[in-house]
Amino acid sequence: MSDAPPHAGILEAAIYVDDLDAAERFYGAVLGLKKIVRVEGRHVFFRCGEGVILAFIAQETLRPPAPDAALPVPPHGATGAGHVCIGAESNTLNDWEKHLKDNGLKIEADFHWPNGARSIYLRDPAGNSVEIADRTLWRRG
């Protein structure tokens, strides 16, 4: 057992994109997430339930902050496709499937886990794997 202090869950998750306009259309207009802030050429952030999805241009986050930066966030970034999962009520997943198809998005996988929870997978414009899953996925079984 760990002696770490208690935590409150995941507050934010970062994905890396190459086109902020495309990310904003996908996460905002299609998935319905509320935009919190956008810094042109660097990032756009979205509210997702109690957490936040941070969509960054990876090359911009690799640059260290200026010595006099107001927000001295350390450099970070990734290459290749990442993954994010958005929780949904199980009784809305059929509606999500229809909504995604109506918006011309290809569903990469749609299945039920051994514990009965359902996941729908698709790709965002940057190639990240986006999962919309029964929010009880990790509480089942």
C-alpha positions as CSV (number, residue, x, y, z in Angstrom):
1,M,0.0,0.0,0.0
2,S,1.3,3.4,-0.9
3,D,1.7,6.2,1.6
4,A,1.0,8.8,-1.0
5,P,-1.5,11.6,-0.1
6,P,-5.0,11.2,-1.5
7,H,-5.8,12.5,-5.0
8,A,-8.9,13.7,-6.7
9,G,-8.6,11.9,-10.0
10,I,-7.3,13.0,-13.4
11,L,-7.7,16.8,-13.8
12,E,-6.4,17.1,-17.3
13,A,-5.1,15.0,-20.2
14,A,-3.0,16.2,-23.1
15,I,-3.2,15.3,-26.7
16,Y,-1.0,16.6,-29.5
17,V,-2.5,17.9,-32.7
18,D,-1.2,19.6,-35.9
19,D,-4.2,21.9,-36.7
20,L,-6.0,23.9,-34.0
21,D,-8.9,24.8,-36.2
22,A,-9.5,21.1,-37.0
23,A,-9.1,20.2,-33.3
24,E,-11.6,22.9,-32.4
25,R,-14.1,21.7,-34.9
26,F,-13.8,18.1,-33.8
27,Y,-13.7,18.5,-30.1
28,G,-16.0,21.5,-29.9
29,A,-18.5,21.3,-32.7
30,V,-18.7,17.6,-33.2
31,L,-18.1,16.2,-29.7
32,G,-19.7,19.1,-28.0
33,L,-17.0,20.0,-25.6
34,K,-16.9,23.6,-24.4
35,K,-13.8,25.5,-25.4
36,I,-12.1,27.1,-22.4
37,V,-9.2,29.0,-24.0
38,R,-7.2,29.1,-27.2
39,V,-3.7,30.5,-27.8
40,E,-3.2,30.8,-31.5
41,G,-0.4,28.5,-32.8
42,R,0.0,26.7,-29.4
43,H,-3.1,25.1,-27.9
44,V,-6.9,24.9,-27.4
45,F,-8.4,23.5,-24.2
46,F,-11.8,22.0,-23.7
47,R,-13.9,21.2,-20.6
48,C,-14.8,17.5,-20.5
49,G,-16.9,16.6,-17.5
50,E,-14.9,17.6,-14.4
51,G,-11.7,17.4,-16.3
52,V,-10.0,19.2,-19.2
53,I,-8.6,17.9,-22.6
54,L,-5.6,20.0,-23.6
55,A,-4.9,19.9,-27.3
56,F,-1.4,21.2,-28.0
57,I,0.8,21.7,-31.0
58,A,3.6,19.4,-29.9
59,Q,6.4,21.4,-31.4
60,E,5.3,24.5,-29.4
61,T,5.3,22.6,-26.0
62,L,8.8,21.3,-26.5
63,R,10.2,24.9,-26.2
64,P,11.3,25.7,-22.7
65,P,9.7,28.8,-21.2
66,A,11.5,32.1,-21.3
67,P,13.5,32.8,-18.1
68,D,11.0,35.6,-17.2
69,A,7.8,33.6,-18.1
70,A,4.8,34.2,-16.0
71,L,3.9,30.5,-16.3
72,P,7.1,28.4,-16.1
73,V,5.5,25.1,-17.4
74,P,8.3,22.6,-18.2
75,P,8.6,21.5,-21.8
76,H,6.6,18.4,-22.8
77,G,5.3,16.8,-25.9
78,A,4.8,13.5,-27.8
79,T,5.1,12.0,-31.2
80,G,2.6,9.7,-32.8
81,A,-1.0,9.1,-32.0
82,G,-2.2,9.4,-28.4
83,H,-5.5,8.2,-26.8
84,V,-8.2,9.9,-24.9
85,C,-11.4,8.4,-23.6
86,I,-14.6,10.4,-23.0
87,G,-17.1,8.8,-20.6
88,A,-20.8,8.7,-21.6
89,E,-24.0,7.2,-20.1
90,S,-24.5,3.7,-21.5
91,N,-28.0,4.6,-22.7
92,T,-26.5,7.4,-24.9
93,L,-24.0,5.3,-26.8
94,N,-26.4,4.5,-29.6
95,D,-27.1,8.2,-30.0
96,W,-23.3,8.8,-30.1
97,E,-22.9,6.2,-32.8
98,K,-25.6,7.9,-34.9
99,H,-24.2,11.4,-34.2
100,L,-20.7,10.4,-35.2
101,K,-21.9,8.7,-38.5
102,D,-24.2,11.7,-39.2
103,N,-21.1,13.9,-39.0
104,G,-19.2,11.7,-41.5
105,L,-16.8,10.2,-39.0
106,K,-15.6,6.6,-39.4
107,I,-16.0,4.4,-36.4
108,E,-12.8,2.4,-36.1
109,A,-14.2,-0.1,-33.5
110,D,-17.5,-0.5,-31.6
111,F,-17.6,-3.4,-29.1
112,H,-18.7,-4.6,-25.6
113,W,-16.0,-5.4,-23.1
114,P,-16.2,-8.7,-21.2
115,N,-17.7,-6.8,-18.3
116,G,-20.5,-5.5,-20.5
117,A,-19.4,-1.9,-21.0
118,R,-19.4,-0.6,-24.5
119,S,-16.6,1.5,-26.3
120,I,-16.8,3.3,-29.6
121,Y,-13.4,4.3,-31.1
122,L,-12.7,6.8,-33.8
123,R,-9.8,9.1,-34.8
124,D,-9.5,12.9,-34.4
125,P,-8.2,14.9,-37.3
126,A,-4.6,14.5,-36.0
127,G,-4.9,10.7,-35.8
128,N,-5.3,10.4,-32.0
129,S,-7.5,7.5,-30.9
130,V,-10.7,8.9,-29.3
131,E,-12.8,6.5,-27.3
132,I,-16.4,7.2,-26.2
133,A,-17.2,4.6,-23.5
134,D,-19.7,3.7,-21.0
135,R,-18.6,5.8,-18.0
136,T,-18.8,2.8,-15.8
137,L,-16.2,0.9,-17.8
138,W,-13.7,0.8,-15.0
139,R,-16.3,0.3,-12.3
140,R,-17.7,-2.9,-13.7
141,G,-16.5,-6.5,-13.2
